Amino acid sequence: MRRSDFQYSLPEELIAQRPAEQRSNSRLLRVGPGALLQDRMIAELPELLDARDLLVFNDTRVIPARVFGHKPTGGRVEILVERILDERRFLAQLGVSKKPRAGTLIIVGEDRLEVLGRDDDLFELSYCDDGGVQAFLERAGQLPLPPYIRHQPDRADLERYQTVFAREPGAVAAPTAGLHFDPPLFERLAQRGIETAMLTLHVGAGTFQPVRVDDLSEHRMHAERFHVGAALCAKIEACRARGGRVVAVGTTVARALESAALAQATERTLSPASGETQLFITPGFHFRIVDVLLTNFHLPESTLLMLVSAFAGYERVMAAYRHAVEQRYRFFSYGDAMLIDPSEAGVNAEIAA
C-alpha cells in the first residue's frame, strides 16, 4: 500500500482543541466484526468487555519537552526534545532559520546547550551546566502540545494532557487513548472483574512527523524506548489461560507488545523485554499479542492510522473514519476514541452483560 491510500477528508472544526469536561465522557465508536459500527460512550467500556479480559496501559509521563532559546548571535531556536539519552545528552528537533553545526552553543536563560552532531532530522545536544537534562527541562521547558492544538499550554493542559496513571517520565506526547480513563471508570472495571496492567513506551516527537515517501517500504520509522516487565507477561499468560483477550489501550501499547513479541520463538507468548523499537506496522502485519485495540482517531497518512488499519483491516477502518466524520466525532489527542474488537467474543460479552 501507499501513503496516499491513508488520506481522508477531515473538517478542521472536528479537531478537538480541548478535552471533554470529564475524561470518561468522550464518545466511543465501537468497530465490531464485519461492518458493525456502534456509537457508544467511553463510560460504557466495562460493559463492552468480558470479565476475563486484560486491559494494558502505557504509564509513560509527558515531560516539559519544548524549550525556547537563542544562539549567541541572537537567532531564535525552538527545541523539541525527542528523547533523553543520558543525564546530560538528548536528541531533539530544532526549529531554527539555519541549521547549526557541531559545537554551536544554544542559550536558554542562564543555561547553555551544545550541539554535538546531527542524525537526519534530529540533533544531539549536551547540557553544559551543573545538574542534568531532566532538571533543566523541569525548570525551562513547556508542555509539548501537538501542533494541531492551537492554544498555548495552560494549567488545565498540565493536568489533562497527562494520564491519571502516568509515572515514568520520558514521553514528549501523551498516550492519548489512556487520557479517557479516570478513577470512576477504573472502579467500574474492577467491579466487573476486569484486570489491568502497565508497560512503558516513551512516545517520541517522531509520532507527529509525516511519512514523506509514498512507498511505505522506504519509510524510516522513528525509534522509541519501551519496557515490558515480568509482571505484565505473567498477567498476559494468565489472561490466555482463562480464555480472555488482551486489550491494548492505545497504539503505543500495541507497538510495545508486538515489538516484544517479535523476539519470542513461540506464537502468542511473551517474555520481559526492554530497548528501542523502530517497528513500523502496516497492513499485512501479523499481530501476536493484541486482540482488541482502544485508540483515538489519528491524522491522515500517519503511521498510527497505518497501524490501526493493519489491526482491523484497511476497508473497515476507512469506513469507520467516514462514519466518525459524518457523526461529528472529535479527532486526535483531545478527541474521542474507537474500540476495535474484530471478534465475535466482543458481541457475546455485550449480550451477556
Secondary structure, 3 states (H helix, E strand, C coil): CEHHHHCCCCCHHHECCCCCCCHHHCEEEEECCCCCEEEEEHHHHHHHCCCCCEEEEECEEECCCEEEEECCCCCEEEEEEEEECCCCEEEEEEECCCCCCCCCEEEECCEEEEEEEEECCEEEEEECCCCCHHHHHHHHCECCCCCCCCCCCCHHHHHHCCCCCCCEEEECCCCHHHHHCCHHHHHHHHHCCCEEEEEEECCCHHHHCCCCCCEHHHCCCCCEEEEECHHHHHHHHHHHHCCCCEEEECHHHHHHHHHHHCCCCCCCCCCCEEEEECCCCCCCCCCCCCCEEEEECCCCCCHHHHHHHHHHCHHHHHHHHHHHHHCCCCECCCCCEEEECCCHHHHHHHHHC
